[in-house]
């Protein structure tokens, strides 16, 4: 019986591994693109457009990817997503100028959209429905580890071997996505009747997942602002800290927390998770505001793991549990639309704060998300708390 209940089948492990390679490939490039674009002759403004192109493409194409995911095999979409990521990143390595880099960034964005939406949905088809929360927690862990480790590797490596050579690692990681999914047996073909009934009608968002997407966006804003600006923030404040270790500490704490809480994601309602993550978010924003040494930096990173790291997986699984079976792909795309918004707004808001206020206000201002989180939750409290009940429908 124990083996039957285990969610870690060969297919689940392979899809999680492919998701790690995919996210590693994309997050690896993010810290390098701005400097690389300027190194190729782009102005600061044009470099900013190049950096943001992937998120812009994602926001516009999420609904299409969601509808495609509910109509075609998840394997096919992951395959083409991986190929597009590989082509895009290989273009980074070979690009002769910043204009071509922009085009490659767009191609990379297309692959990013397909993989993020279809892999989440694919995994939900590979586990019993009453274990979706646990599966999403480990899937989110793979993504979070990649998002934490990839920037640390790329930032240190490019300084040794240069931008072009460093980008090769990202291209190889994208190629590993395509290789890994070849060994997945269940390719998650769509349910025949749902395809027939839906015809060519395209939905933009999955209605039940909207509050989840909004909460995801809010929690993502300070996370991605930190990812983009923490190095410069530490330099402006002249902090004697090992800032390069911040996201590695975050990843270790996140890993330990997921291992400890693994089964709780299928039994605990949304509200306790939201309270935990909200308190942890307040804590890490305050710690980043006052930190003066590595201990305080480590506490901030741990707080972020319980803030953004936990709520990321809870929101992802909640979106899947609230949606009808034939709209899981659309629910996944709606969730990731929220992530795209946070990924885009985080650096933008961070830039506005940095350019208009003293650096000491950078993180205190980010606390504006807290009342918005509380309002959105209270308005949708009943629906969000009921998601766990869908396990037994």
C-alpha positions as CSV (number, residue, x, y, z in Angstrom):
1,X,0.0,0.0,0.0
2,X,2.8,2.4,0.8
3,X,4.3,2.1,-2.7
4,X,0.9,2.7,-4.3
5,X,0.5,5.9,-2.3
6,X,3.9,7.3,-3.2
7,X,3.7,10.2,-5.6
8,X,7.4,9.7,-6.7
9,X,6.9,7.5,-9.7
10,X,9.4,7.5,-12.5
11,X,7.3,9.9,-14.6
12,X,6.9,12.4,-11.7
13,X,10.6,12.4,-11.0
14,X,11.4,13.0,-14.6
15,X,8.9,15.8,-15.1
16,X,10.3,17.5,-11.9
17,X,13.8,17.1,-13.2
18,X,12.8,18.6,-16.5
19,X,11.2,21.5,-14.7
20,X,14.4,22.1,-12.8
21,X,16.5,22.1,-16.0
22,X,14.0,24.4,-17.7
23,X,13.8,26.9,-14.8
24,X,17.6,26.8,-14.3
25,X,18.2,27.6,-18.0
26,X,15.9,30.7,-17.8
27,X,16.9,32.0,-14.4
28,X,20.6,31.5,-15.2
29,X,20.4,34.1,-18.0
30,X,18.4,36.8,-16.2
31,X,21.2,38.4,-14.2
32,X,23.4,38.5,-17.2
33,X,21.2,39.9,-20.0
34,X,21.4,43.5,-19.0
35,X,25.2,43.6,-18.8
36,X,25.5,41.5,-21.9
37,X,23.1,43.7,-23.9
38,X,25.1,46.8,-23.0
39,X,28.4,45.0,-23.8
40,X,26.9,44.4,-27.2
41,X,26.3,48.2,-27.6
42,X,22.7,48.6,-26.3
43,X,21.8,51.7,-24.4
44,X,20.6,51.3,-20.8
45,X,17.0,51.9,-22.0
46,X,17.2,49.3,-24.8
47,X,18.9,46.9,-22.5
48,X,16.0,47.2,-20.1
49,X,13.6,46.4,-23.0
50,X,15.6,43.3,-23.8
51,X,15.6,42.2,-20.2
52,X,11.8,42.6,-19.9
53,X,11.0,41.1,-23.2
54,X,10.6,37.6,-21.8
55,X,8.1,38.7,-19.1
56,X,6.2,40.8,-21.7
57,X,5.8,37.9,-24.0
58,X,4.7,35.7,-21.1
59,X,2.0,38.0,-20.0
60,X,0.4,38.3,-23.4
61,X,0.7,34.6,-24.4
62,X,-0.2,32.9,-21.1
63,X,-3.9,32.5,-22.0
64,X,-3.0,31.0,-25.4
65,X,-0.6,28.6,-23.7
66,X,-3.3,27.6,-21.1
67,X,-5.8,26.8,-23.8
68,X,-3.2,24.8,-25.8
69,X,-2.3,22.8,-22.7
70,X,-6.0,21.8,-22.3
71,X,-6.1,20.7,-26.0
72,X,-2.8,19.0,-26.7
73,X,-0.5,16.5,-25.1
74,X,1.7,18.0,-22.3
75,X,4.7,16.2,-23.8
76,X,4.3,17.9,-27.1
77,X,4.1,21.4,-25.6
78,X,7.0,20.7,-23.2
79,X,9.1,19.4,-26.2
80,X,8.5,22.5,-28.3
81,X,8.9,24.7,-25.3
82,X,12.3,23.2,-24.6
83,X,13.4,23.5,-28.2
84,X,12.4,27.2,-28.3
85,X,14.3,27.8,-25.1
86,X,17.4,26.1,-26.5
87,X,17.2,28.1,-29.8
88,X,16.7,31.3,-27.9
89,X,19.7,30.8,-25.5
90,X,21.9,29.4,-28.3
91,X,21.1,32.7,-30.1
92,X,22.4,34.5,-27.0
93,X,25.7,32.8,-27.5
94,X,26.0,33.5,-31.2
95,X,24.3,36.9,-31.4
96,X,26.3,39.6,-33.3
97,X,24.5,42.6,-31.8
98,X,21.8,43.7,-29.3
99,X,19.0,43.8,-31.9
100,X,19.4,40.1,-32.6
101,X,19.6,39.5,-28.8
102,X,16.1,41.0,-28.5
103,X,14.8,38.6,-31.1
104,X,16.4,35.7,-29.3
105,X,14.9,36.9,-26.0
106,X,11.5,36.8,-27.6
107,X,12.0,33.2,-28.8
108,X,13.2,32.3,-25.3
109,X,10.0,33.9,-23.9
110,X,7.8,31.7,-26.2
111,X,9.5,28.6,-24.8
112,X,9.3,29.9,-21.3
113,X,5.5,30.3,-21.6
114,X,4.9,26.8,-23.0
115,X,7.1,25.0,-20.5
116,X,5.8,26.8,-17.3
117,X,2.2,26.2,-18.1
118,X,2.3,22.7,-19.5
119,X,4.7,21.2,-17.0
120,X,2.6,22.2,-14.0
121,X,-0.5,20.8,-15.6
122,X,1.4,17.6,-16.7
123,X,2.5,16.9,-13.1
124,X,-1.1,17.3,-11.9
125,X,-2.1,14.5,-14.3
126,X,0.6,12.2,-13.0
127,X,-0.4,12.1,-9.3
128,X,-3.7,11.1,-7.5
129,X,-5.8,14.3,-7.1
130,X,-5.6,14.1,-3.3
131,X,-1.8,14.5,-3.6
132,X,-1.8,17.5,-5.9
133,X,-0.7,19.8,-3.0
134,X,2.3,17.6,-2.1
135,X,3.2,17.3,-5.8
136,X,3.0,21.0,-6.3
137,X,5.1,21.6,-3.2
138,X,8.0,19.6,-4.6
139,X,7.5,20.9,-8.1
140,X,7.6,24.4,-6.6
141,X,10.7,23.4,-4.7
142,X,12.5,22.3,-7.9
143,X,11.6,25.7,-9.5
144,X,12.6,27.6,-6.4
145,X,16.0,25.8,-6.1
146,X,16.7,26.5,-9.8
147,X,15.7,30.2,-9.3
148,X,18.0,30.4,-6.3
149,X,21.0,28.4,-7.6
150,X,21.1,29.5,-11.3
151,X,21.8,33.3,-10.7
152,X,24.5,32.4,-8.1
153,X,26.3,30.1,-10.6
154,X,25.9,32.5,-13.6
155,X,27.0,35.6,-11.8
156,X,30.2,33.9,-10.5
157,X,30.9,32.0,-13.8
158,X,30.6,34.9,-16.3
159,X,33.3,36.9,-14.4
160,X,35.7,34.0,-15.1
161,X,34.8,32.9,-18.7
162,X,32.8,35.9,-20.1
163,X,29.2,36.3,-21.2
164,X,29.1,34.1,-24.3
165,X,30.8,31.1,-22.8
166,X,28.7,31.3,-19.6
167,X,25.5,31.3,-21.7
168,X,26.5,27.8,-23.0
169,X,25.5,26.3,-19.7
170,X,22.0,27.7,-20.0
171,X,21.7,26.3,-23.6
172,X,22.8,22.8,-22.3
173,X,20.2,23.0,-19.5
174,X,17.5,23.8,-22.0
175,X,18.6,20.8,-24.1
176,X,18.4,18.6,-21.1
177,X,14.7,19.4,-20.8
178,X,14.1,17.9,-24.2
179,X,16.2,14.9,-23.4
180,X,14.6,14.2,-20.0
181,X,11.0,14.2,-21.2
182,X,11.7,11.5,-23.8
183,X,11.7,9.0,-20.9
184,X,8.3,10.0,-19.5
185,X,5.7,7.3,-20.3
186,X,2.5,9.2,-19.6
187,X,2.4,12.0,-22.0
188,X,-0.8,13.4,-20.6
189,X,-3.1,13.5,-23.6
190,X,-6.1,15.8,-23.1
191,X,-9.5,14.4,-22.2
192,X,-11.2,13.7,-25.5
193,X,-14.7,15.0,-24.4
194,X,-13.3,18.3,-23.1
195,X,-11.5,19.0,-26.3
196,X,-14.7,18.2,-28.3
197,X,-16.9,20.4,-26.1
198,X,-14.6,23.3,-26.0
199,X,-14.0,23.5,-29.8
200,X,-12.1,26.6,-30.8
201,X,-13.4,28.8,-28.0
202,X,-10.5,30.5,-26.2
203,X,-10.7,31.6,-22.6
204,X,-8.4,34.3,-21.3
205,X,-8.2,33.3,-17.7
206,X,-9.6,30.6,-15.3
207,X,-12.0,32.5,-13.2
208,X,-11.6,30.6,-10.0
209,X,-7.8,31.1,-10.1
210,X,-8.0,34.9,-10.3
211,X,-7.5,35.6,-6.5
212,X,-4.7,33.1,-6.5
213,X,-3.0,34.9,-9.3
214,X,-3.4,38.3,-7.6
215,X,-1.9,37.0,-4.4
216,X,1.0,35.4,-6.3
217,X,1.7,38.7,-8.0
218,X,1.8,40.6,-4.7
219,X,4.1,38.2,-2.9
220,X,6.4,38.0,-6.0
221,X,6.9,41.8,-6.1
222,X,9.4,42.0,-3.2
223,X,11.0,38.7,-4.2
224,X,11.9,39.8,-7.7
225,X,12.8,43.3,-6.6
226,X,15.3,41.6,-4.3
227,X,16.6,39.3,-7.0
228,X,17.2,42.2,-9.3
229,X,18.5,44.8,-6.8
230,X,20.0,43.2,-3.6
231,X,23.6,43.4,-4.9
232,X,23.2,47.1,-5.7
233,X,21.3,47.6,-2.4
234,X,24.1,46.1,-0.4
235,X,26.7,48.2,-2.2
236,X,24.7,51.5,-1.7
237,X,24.5,50.8,2.0
238,X,28.1,49.7,2.1
239,X,27.1,46.5,3.9
240,X,29.9,44.0,4.8
241,X,27.9,41.0,3.9
242,X,28.4,38.0,1.5
243,X,25.4,39.0,-0.6
244,X,26.1,36.2,-3.1
245,X,25.0,33.7,-0.5
246,X,21.6,35.2,0.1
247,X,19.7,33.1,-2.4
248,X,21.7,29.9,-1.6
249,X,20.6,30.3,2.1
250,X,17.1,30.8,0.8
251,X,17.3,27.6,-1.2
252,X,18.6,25.5,1.7
253,X,15.9,26.7,4.1
254,X,13.2,26.2,1.5
255,X,14.4,22.7,0.8
256,X,14.3,21.8,4.5
257,X,10.9,23.4,5.0
258,X,9.4,21.5,2.1
259,X,10.8,18.2,3.3
260,X,9.3,18.8,6.8
261,X,5.9,20.1,5.5
262,X,5.5,17.8,2.5
263,X,2.2,16.1,3.5
264,X,0.7,19.3,5.0
265,X,0.1,20.9,1.7
266,X,-2.8,18.4,1.1
267,X,-4.4,18.7,4.5
268,X,-4.1,22.3,5.7
269,X,-6.4,25.0,4.4
270,X,-5.2,28.1,2.6
271,X,-5.6,30.5,5.5
272,X,-2.9,29.2,7.9
273,X,-0.4,29.2,5.0
274,X,-1.3,32.8,4.1
275,X,-0.9,33.9,7.7
276,X,2.5,32.2,7.9
277,X,3.7,33.6,4.6
278,X,2.4,37.1,5.4
279,X,4.1,37.2,8.8
280,X,7.3,35.8,7.3
281,X,7.2,38.4,4.5
282,X,6.9,41.3,7.0
283,X,9.8,39.7,8.9
284,X,12.2,39.4,6.0
285,X,11.4,42.9,4.6
286,X,12.1,44.4,8.1
287,X,15.3,42.3,8.3
288,X,16.5,43.5,4.9
289,X,15.8,47.0,6.0
290,X,17.9,46.8,9.1
291,X,20.5,44.2,8.3
292,X,24.1,45.1,9.0
293,X,25.8,41.6,9.0
294,X,25.6,38.1,7.6
295,X,23.5,36.8,10.4
296,X,20.8,39.3,9.8
297,X,21.1,38.6,6.0
298,X,20.7,34.8,6.7
299,X,17.6,35.5,8.8
300,X,16.1,37.6,6.0
301,X,16.8,34.8,3.5
302,X,15.1,32.3,5.8
303,X,12.1,34.6,6.2
304,X,11.8,34.8,2.4
305,X,11.8,31.0,2.2
306,X,8.8,30.9,4.5
307,X,7.2,34.0,2.9
308,X,7.4,33.8,-0.8
309,X,8.8,30.2,-1.0
310,X,5.8,28.6,0.8
311,X,3.0,30.7,-0.6
312,X,4.3,30.1,-4.2
313,X,3.5,26.4,-3.9
314,X,0.3,26.8,-2.0
315,X,-1.0,29.2,-4.6
316,X,0.0,26.9,-7.4
317,X,-1.7,23.9,-5.9
318,X,-4.8,25.9,-5.0
319,X,-5.2,27.1,-8.5
320,X,-5.1,23.5,-9.8
321,X,-7.5,22.3,-7.1
322,X,-10.1,25.0,-7.7
323,X,-10.2,24.5,-11.5
324,X,-12.4,21.9,-13.3
325,X,-10.4,19.0,-14.7
326,X,-10.6,20.3,-18.3
327,X,-9.3,23.8,-17.3
328,X,-6.2,22.8,-15.3
329,X,-4.0,24.2,-18.1
330,X,-5.9,27.5,-18.1
331,X,-5.6,27.6,-14.3
332,X,-1.9,27.0,-14.5
333,X,-1.6,29.8,-17.1
334,X,-3.6,32.1,-14.8
335,X,-1.3,31.3,-11.8
336,X,1.8,32.1,-13.9
337,X,0.2,35.3,-15.2
338,X,0.2,36.4,-11.6
339,X,3.9,35.4,-11.4
340,X,4.7,37.3,-14.6
341,X,3.1,40.4,-13.2
342,X,5.1,40.2,-10.0
343,X,8.3,39.4,-12.0
344,X,7.7,42.5,-14.1
345,X,6.5,44.9,-11.4
346,X,9.1,43.9,-8.8
347,X,12.2,45.4,-10.6
348,X,10.1,48.3,-11.9
349,X,8.9,49.3,-8.5
350,X,12.3,48.7,-7.1
351,X,13.8,51.0,-9.7
352,X,11.2,53.7,-8.9
353,X,11.9,53.5,-5.2
354,X,15.7,53.5,-5.7
355,X,15.5,56.6,-8.0
356,X,13.1,58.7,-5.9
357,X,13.8,57.8,-2.2
358,X,16.9,57.2,0.0
359,X,18.1,53.6,-0.1
360,X,17.0,53.0,3.5
361,X,13.4,53.2,2.4
362,X,13.7,50.5,-0.3
363,X,12.3,47.6,1.7
364,X,10.0,49.4,4.1
365,X,8.0,50.7,1.1
366,X,7.6,47.2,-0.2
367,X,5.4,46.5,2.9
368,X,2.6,48.2,0.8
369,X,1.7,44.7,-0.4
370,X,0.6,43.5,3.0
371,X,-2.7,45.3,3.3
372,X,-3.5,44.4,-0.3
373,X,-2.8,40.7,0.4
374,X,-5.2,40.9,3.4
375,X,-7.9,42.6,1.5
376,X,-7.8,40.1,-1.4
377,X,-7.8,37.1,0.9
378,X,-10.7,38.4,3.0
379,X,-12.8,39.0,-0.1
380,X,-12.1,35.4,-1.4
381,X,-11.6,33.7,2.0
382,X,-14.4,31.1,1.6
383,X,-13.3,30.0,-1.9
384,X,-9.6,29.8,-1.1
385,X,-10.2,27.8,2.1
386,X,-12.5,25.4,0.2
387,X,-9.9,24.4,-2.3
388,X,-8.6,21.6,-0.1
389,X,-12.1,20.1,-0.1
390,X,-11.8,19.5,-3.8
391,X,-9.5,16.5,-2.9
392,X,-12.6,14.6,-2.0
393,X,-14.9,15.6,-4.8
